[in-house]
């Protein structure tokens, strides 16, 4: 763990930290989130170079989910998932799953399949006779 964190460093950039603890996939994505105003550090909008320290509260809108994170250890390099999970405490609200899908296919809408087309042809031929 000493290779990823400098024992004398007690702060790191927010964009590097978000990537290091695996909340976002890449650092450029973390930078875009900060520049877009989707990241707050201690209630204030964060620029990518904003420093985070132990005890800071980070609020971020990541992948349409509100995340509320408390910094336990400011790390700079990306680490494995188990090590990353020890670097923060997650105070995020639980994920609400939809009980029903948002869009449902309406029966009979769209192009019929081959089997249905053949049945419709048979019905039409029977009606013509």
Phi, psi and omega per residue, in radians:
X1 nan -0.365 -3.120
X2 -1.194 -0.425 -3.116
X3 -1.264 -0.425 -3.106
X4 -1.661 -0.353 3.133
X5 -2.229 2.375 3.052
X6 -1.488 2.122 -3.086
X7 -1.015 -0.452 3.141
X8 -1.478 -0.334 -3.124
X9 -1.431 2.119 3.133
X10 -1.965 0.184 3.102
X11 -2.622 2.738 3.093
X12 -2.633 2.864 3.130
X13 -1.170 2.533 -3.118
X14 -1.129 -0.675 -3.130
X15 -1.167 -0.668 3.095
X16 -1.192 -0.682 -3.100
X17 -1.189 -0.753 3.122
X18 -1.029 -0.676 3.114
X19 -1.289 -0.710 -3.085
X20 -1.116 -0.630 -3.118
X21 -1.618 0.183 3.005
X22 1.154 0.552 3.023
X23 -1.438 -0.484 3.023
X24 -2.237 2.737 -3.070
X25 -1.277 -0.710 -3.048
X26 -2.311 2.763 3.108
X27 -1.190 -0.686 3.077
X28 -1.043 -0.583 3.083
X29 -1.162 -0.711 3.085
X30 -1.102 -0.682 3.111
X31 -1.108 -0.759 3.121
X32 -1.126 -0.661 3.102
X33 -1.094 -0.743 3.119
X34 -1.135 -0.803 -3.123
X35 -1.159 -0.486 3.135
X36 -1.442 -0.046 3.106
X37 1.435 0.343 -3.114
X38 -1.609 0.003 -3.103
X39 -2.166 2.267 3.060
X40 -2.109 2.397 3.042
X41 -2.040 2.056 -3.089
X42 0.950 0.675 3.071
X43 1.464 -0.044 -3.132
X44 -1.928 2.512 3.107
X45 -1.028 2.406 -3.069
X46 -1.882 2.330 2.954
X47 -1.513 2.854 -3.117
X48 -1.002 -0.517 -3.097
X49 -1.557 0.044 3.121
X50 -1.060 2.320 -3.117
X51 -1.502 2.425 3.034
X52 -1.999 2.511 -3.138
X53 -2.195 2.960 3.081
X54 -1.031 2.290 3.125
X55 1.681 -0.199 3.122
X56 -1.199 2.629 3.116
X57 -1.885 2.134 -3.115
X58 -1.944 2.182 3.056
X59 -1.997 2.210 -3.081
X60 -2.487 2.521 3.022
X61 -1.748 1.769 -3.058
X62 -2.081 2.119 3.114
X63 0.937 0.866 3.109
X64 1.044 0.455 3.103
X65 -2.300 2.287 3.116
X66 -1.377 2.125 3.132
X67 -1.976 2.309 3.075
X68 -2.118 1.965 -2.980
X69 -2.179 2.424 3.018
X70 -1.864 2.247 -3.107
X71 -1.332 2.159 3.073
X72 -1.732 -0.704 -3.126
X73 -2.523 2.113 3.107
X74 -1.383 1.904 3.096
X75 -1.933 2.738 -3.081
X76 -1.933 -0.526 -3.091
X77 -1.798 2.571 3.137
X78 -1.143 2.317 -3.114
X79 -2.174 3.037 3.105
X80 -1.119 2.817 -3.073
X81 -1.036 -0.774 3.134
X82 -1.093 -0.695 3.119
X83 -1.227 -0.644 3.135
X84 -1.140 -0.640 -3.106
X85 -1.144 -0.400 3.118
X86 -1.466 -0.077 -3.095
X87 -1.589 -0.095 3.136
X88 -2.656 2.828 3.024
X89 -2.033 2.208 -3.073
X90 -1.615 2.043 3.088
X91 -1.887 0.337 -3.071
X92 -1.169 2.588 3.036
X93 -1.145 2.663 -3.129
X94 -1.118 2.676 3.136
X95 -1.290 2.260 3.114
X96 -1.687 2.058 3.112
X97 -1.649 2.484 3.125
X98 -1.327 2.323 3.131
X99 -1.297 -0.516 3.108
X100 -2.187 2.566 3.107
X101 -1.134 2.651 -3.122
X102 -1.186 -0.614 -3.133
X103 -2.151 2.269 3.093
X104 -2.084 2.485 3.113
X105 -1.297 2.281 3.131
X106 -1.509 2.234 -3.100
X107 -1.099 2.331 -3.134
X108 1.598 -0.086 -3.141
X109 -1.657 2.430 3.135
X110 1.654 -3.093 -3.083
X111 -1.324 2.319 3.141
X112 -1.276 2.691 3.101
X113 -1.317 3.064 -3.072
X114 -1.066 -0.774 -3.109
X115 -1.093 -0.791 -3.128
X116 -1.164 -0.681 3.107
X117 -1.064 -0.723 3.125
X118 -1.137 -0.677 3.091
X119 -1.131 -0.732 3.119
X120 -1.115 -0.703 3.087
X121 -1.066 -0.753 3.119
X122 -1.077 -0.746 3.128
X123 -1.117 -0.710 3.139
X124 -1.148 -0.740 3.109
X125 -1.125 -0.672 3.125
X126 -1.176 -0.603 -3.132
X127 -1.268 -0.557 -3.134
X128 -1.276 -0.491 -3.095
X129 -1.299 nan nan
